[in-house]
Amino acid sequence: MRATVILALLFSTLSLACRATRGSTPPVDLPTTPDVALSTAPFATVECAYKERLDQPYVFLELTGSYALTGRSLPEVARLMHEQGLVAAGPPFALFYDDPGEVPLERLRARIGFPVEGVVQPAEPLRGDVLESATVAYALVGGAYPEVPRSYPGLLAYVKKMHWTVSGPIREIYLVEPGAVRDWSQLRCEVQVPVGMAP
C-alpha cells in the first residue's frame, strides 16, 4: 500500500514539473526505431549499447537522502527555473552518485534538474553545471519510473562484460511525461552510465 502511494506521488510530481515547463520545453521525439531495444520488467534481459555523450549544461537542485524521494523535487526545480527565466532544453533527469548498498540512506547524493542551452549561473538554491562529454553505456527502459533501478544490474553487467569501469553518476532521463500516458507501461527512461577502461 505504501509503495503504491509513493509511486503515485512520484508520478504526480513528475507530471507537475513537466507541465510547469510546458511551452518552454521542446517536445521529445522518440525515434521510430530506437537504436537499442526496449527493456521492461522483470529485466531478465537488459538490452544495452554505448555512445558518446556531448557536453550538456544543466541546472539542478542538490539532494541528500533517499533516492525514492528524488522526483518530488522536480516541481521546485521547474518553479525556480520559471521564476529565473530559465528555459529547459529537454526532458528532466536525475543523477545518482552513490550505491544505496554501500552508503547510508541519509548520505545518498543526487541531483535533479533540466538541461539548458549554454552555461548559466542560476540563483540559489538552483545551481548550474555541465555534464562533460563521455562514453556512456545505456539502456532504454519502459515502465514505471520507480522501477527503473531494477534495470541497473543488467546495465552494469554489460559494463563489466565490456571490461569497463563506472566513471561517474548514473543518469536517468525521463523521456515521457507521466501525465501524458494512459498506462505506466508507456513511460520511457534512458539510463546512462559513464564508463572508462578497467585498470
Secondary structure, DSSP 8 states (H G I E B T S, - for coil): -HHHHHHHHHHHHHHHHHHHTBTTB------SS-SS-EE-TT-SS---EEEEE--EEEEEEEEES-GGGGGGGHHHHHHHHHHTT--B-S--EEEE-S-TTTS-GGG-EEEEEEEBSS-----TT-EEEEE--EEEEEEEEES-GGGGGGGHHHHHHHHHHTTEEE-S-EEEEE-S-GGG-SSGGG-EEEEEEEEEE--
